[in-house]
Amino acid sequence: MAIETYAEDFVVPFYECDPTGTLHLSAMMNHLVLASERQLTSLGVGPIFMGTLGLGWVTTQYEIKITRLPKQHEHVTAETRATQYNKFFCYRDFWLHDDAGAELAFVRSIWVVIDLKARKMIRLPAELTEKIASGFKPEVIRFPRIEKVDWEAETVLAKIFRVRYFDIDSNHHVNNAHYFDWMLDSLPLEFLKTHTIDSMSIKYDNEVTYGNEISSQATQSELLTQHRIMNGDQLAAEAKINWR
């Protein structure tokens, strides 16, 4: 069953913007994911339905390309479409457009379904796949790998964060959007004030939960930064960002 692209408009609120009046990357991602949640709800398989099954959606990877992030009070449109699925993975694309229809951002993503009690990935239930994706294809789509960093040899920027109760979402782990803030906040202020993101790859490896003390670490080489979120000795997420 093929489904149409779902779209909804919103106006960028001031409280989701940085000191320059530009929408936070984490806020943009929240709006895009919210559009997909509302699409699923319109199809009868939204969060309430998932909760009755004891299941939840979790993203494992994003590939993000940004033309520009919108400004406060700007009218924009979030769009999304599930493209295909296999036994365990669902692939979904997102777009952000300005009021004139110009593309501001494009995001590819990979999603899995987890059993919320067992905290384990499960096979995609048929009652979901028959409504959310354009068709079954057995192949696994692999995003470009994030290059490994010799963290012992590089000059590392780092900040420590403790996971708060209000960082946890209904899947009972840290909302993935917080990782963007943690990663970016490890970079120098002057760099953030004078550069914008061109593209970003992020991969989530292990859950972070309430009370964990995480280390946001980054290395910087001209217009490339590489990041990782460490929960003790465990890798929680890693990313690569190209800047302009």
C-alpha positions as CSV (number, residue, x, y, z in Angstrom):
1,M,0.0,0.0,0.0
2,A,1.5,3.3,-1.1
3,I,0.9,6.3,1.0
4,E,1.0,10.0,0.2
5,T,3.4,12.5,1.6
6,Y,2.1,14.1,4.7
7,A,2.6,17.8,5.3
8,E,1.7,20.3,8.0
9,D,2.6,24.0,8.5
10,F,3.9,25.7,11.6
11,V,5.3,29.1,12.5
12,V,8.8,29.1,14.1
13,P,8.4,30.2,17.8
14,F,10.9,32.4,19.4
15,Y,11.5,29.9,22.3
16,E,12.9,27.3,19.8
17,C,15.5,29.7,18.4
18,D,19.1,30.6,19.3
19,P,20.4,34.1,20.1
20,T,20.5,34.9,16.3
21,G,16.7,34.0,16.0
22,T,17.5,30.8,14.1
23,L,15.6,27.6,14.7
24,H,17.5,25.1,16.8
25,L,18.5,21.9,14.9
26,S,16.9,19.8,17.7
27,A,13.7,21.8,17.4
28,M,13.6,21.3,13.6
29,M,14.0,17.5,14.1
30,N,11.2,17.5,16.7
31,H,8.9,19.2,14.3
32,L,9.7,16.8,11.5
33,V,9.2,13.7,13.7
34,L,6.0,15.2,15.1
35,A,4.7,15.4,11.5
36,S,5.4,11.6,11.1
37,E,3.7,10.9,14.4
38,R,0.6,12.8,13.3
39,Q,0.6,11.0,10.0
40,L,0.7,7.6,11.8
41,T,-2.1,8.8,14.1
42,S,-4.2,9.8,11.1
43,L,-3.8,6.2,9.8
44,G,-4.8,4.7,13.2
45,V,-1.4,3.5,14.2
46,G,-0.1,6.4,16.3
47,P,1.4,6.5,19.8
48,I,-1.8,5.5,21.6
49,F,-2.2,2.4,19.4
50,M,1.5,1.6,19.8
51,G,1.1,1.9,23.5
52,T,-1.6,-0.7,23.6
53,L,0.9,-3.1,22.0
54,G,3.6,-2.2,24.4
55,L,5.7,-1.0,21.5
56,G,7.5,2.2,20.5
57,W,9.3,3.7,17.5
58,V,13.1,4.4,17.8
59,T,15.3,6.0,15.2
60,T,18.8,4.5,14.6
61,Q,20.3,6.9,12.1
62,Y,19.7,10.3,10.4
63,E,21.3,11.8,7.3
64,I,20.6,15.5,7.3
65,K,21.2,18.1,4.6
66,I,20.5,21.8,5.5
67,T,20.2,24.6,3.0
68,R,19.3,27.0,5.8
69,L,17.5,26.9,9.1
70,P,14.4,29.2,9.3
71,K,14.1,32.3,11.5
72,Q,11.7,33.0,14.3
73,H,8.1,33.8,13.2
74,E,8.9,32.3,9.8
75,H,6.1,30.2,8.2
76,V,7.4,26.8,7.2
77,T,6.1,23.3,6.1
78,A,7.2,20.0,7.5
79,E,6.7,17.0,5.2
80,T,7.4,13.3,5.5
81,R,6.9,10.0,3.7
82,A,7.8,6.4,4.6
83,T,9.6,5.0,1.6
84,Q,10.1,1.3,2.2
85,Y,10.6,-1.4,4.8
86,N,12.1,-4.8,5.4
87,K,11.7,-7.2,8.3
88,F,13.2,-4.9,10.9
89,F,13.8,-1.5,9.5
90,C,11.5,1.2,8.2
91,Y,13.0,4.1,6.1
92,R,11.4,7.5,6.2
93,D,12.3,10.8,4.5
94,F,11.6,14.3,5.8
95,W,11.6,17.8,4.2
96,L,11.3,21.3,5.5
97,H,10.2,24.0,3.1
98,D,9.8,27.7,3.4
99,D,6.6,29.7,2.5
100,A,7.7,29.9,-1.1
101,G,8.2,26.2,-1.4
102,A,12.0,26.3,-1.3
103,E,13.7,23.3,0.4
104,L,15.3,24.3,3.7
105,A,16.3,20.8,4.8
106,F,16.1,17.2,3.7
107,V,16.5,14.2,6.1
108,R,16.7,10.5,5.6
109,S,16.1,8.2,8.5
110,I,16.1,4.6,9.7
111,W,13.6,3.4,12.3
112,V,13.0,0.3,14.3
113,V,10.2,-0.9,16.6
114,I,11.1,-1.9,20.2
115,D,9.3,-3.8,22.9
116,L,9.1,-1.2,25.6
117,K,9.3,-3.8,28.4
118,A,12.1,-5.9,27.1
119,R,13.9,-2.9,25.6
120,K,14.6,-5.0,22.5
121,M,14.1,-4.4,18.8
122,I,11.4,-6.6,17.2
123,R,10.2,-7.5,13.7
124,L,8.0,-4.8,12.3
125,P,4.3,-5.8,13.0
126,A,2.2,-6.4,9.9
127,E,-0.5,-4.0,11.3
128,L,2.0,-1.2,11.0
129,T,3.8,-2.0,7.8
130,E,0.6,-2.4,5.8
131,K,-0.2,1.3,6.5
132,I,3.1,3.2,6.8
133,A,5.3,2.2,3.9
134,S,5.2,2.1,0.1
135,G,6.3,-1.6,0.0
136,F,8.4,-4.4,1.3
137,K,11.9,-4.7,-0.1
138,P,14.2,-7.2,1.6
139,E,17.5,-5.3,1.1
140,V,19.0,-3.3,4.0
141,I,19.7,0.3,3.1
142,R,23.0,1.3,4.6
143,F,23.9,5.0,5.2
144,P,27.5,6.1,4.7
145,R,29.6,5.1,7.6
146,I,30.8,7.7,10.1
147,E,34.6,7.7,10.0
148,K,36.3,6.5,13.2
149,V,38.3,8.9,15.3
150,D,41.4,8.1,17.4
151,W,40.0,9.8,20.4
152,E,43.2,9.2,22.3
153,A,45.3,11.0,19.8
154,E,43.0,13.9,18.9
155,T,42.5,17.2,20.8
156,V,39.1,16.6,22.4
157,L,36.5,19.2,23.4
158,A,34.2,17.8,26.1
159,K,31.3,18.8,28.3
160,I,29.5,16.7,31.0
161,F,25.7,16.6,31.2
162,R,23.4,14.7,33.6
163,V,20.2,13.3,32.2
164,R,17.2,15.0,33.8
165,Y,13.7,13.7,34.3
166,F,12.4,16.1,31.6
167,D,14.9,14.8,29.0
168,I,13.0,11.4,29.0
169,D,10.2,10.8,26.5
170,S,7.3,8.3,26.5
171,N,9.7,5.6,25.2
172,H,11.4,5.9,28.6
173,H,14.8,7.0,27.3
174,V,16.3,10.3,26.3
175,N,14.5,12.0,23.4
176,N,16.9,11.7,20.4
177,A,16.7,15.5,19.8
178,H,18.6,16.2,23.0
179,Y,21.7,14.6,21.4
180,F,21.9,17.4,18.9
181,D,22.0,20.0,21.7
182,W,24.6,18.0,23.6
183,M,26.9,17.6,20.6
184,L,26.7,21.2,19.4
185,D,27.1,22.6,22.9
186,S,30.6,21.0,23.2
187,L,31.9,23.3,20.4
188,P,33.3,26.8,21.1
189,L,30.9,29.7,21.3
190,E,32.6,31.8,18.6
191,F,32.6,28.8,16.2
192,L,28.8,28.4,16.7
193,K,28.2,32.1,16.2
194,T,30.1,32.2,12.9
195,H,29.2,28.9,11.3
196,T,26.1,27.0,10.1
197,I,25.6,23.3,9.5
198,D,25.8,22.1,5.9
199,S,25.2,18.4,6.6
200,M,25.2,15.9,9.4
201,S,25.3,12.2,9.9
202,I,24.3,10.8,13.3
203,K,24.0,7.2,14.5
204,Y,22.5,6.1,17.8
205,D,24.0,3.0,19.4
206,N,22.8,2.6,23.0
207,E,20.0,4.2,25.1
208,V,20.7,6.9,27.7
209,T,18.3,7.0,30.7
210,Y,17.4,9.1,33.7
211,G,20.3,10.0,36.0
212,N,23.1,9.0,33.6
213,E,26.1,11.3,33.4
214,I,27.1,11.6,29.8
215,S,30.2,13.1,28.2
216,S,29.7,15.0,25.0
217,Q,33.0,14.9,23.1
218,A,34.1,16.5,19.9
219,T,37.1,17.0,17.6
220,Q,37.4,19.9,15.2
221,S,39.3,20.2,11.9
222,E,38.4,23.3,10.0
223,L,34.9,22.8,8.7
224,L,34.5,19.3,10.0
225,T,33.6,18.3,13.5
226,Q,33.2,14.7,14.8
227,H,31.2,13.9,17.9
228,R,30.4,11.1,20.3
229,I,28.2,10.8,23.4
230,M,29.7,8.5,26.0
231,N,27.7,7.0,28.9
232,G,30.6,5.9,31.0
233,D,32.6,3.5,28.8
234,Q,29.6,2.9,26.5
235,L,29.1,4.7,23.2
236,A,25.6,6.2,23.1
237,A,25.8,8.0,19.8
238,E,28.3,9.3,17.2
239,A,28.1,12.0,14.5
240,K,29.9,13.9,11.8
241,I,29.0,17.5,10.9
242,N,30.2,19.5,7.9
243,W,30.0,23.2,8.4
244,R,30.0,26.4,6.3
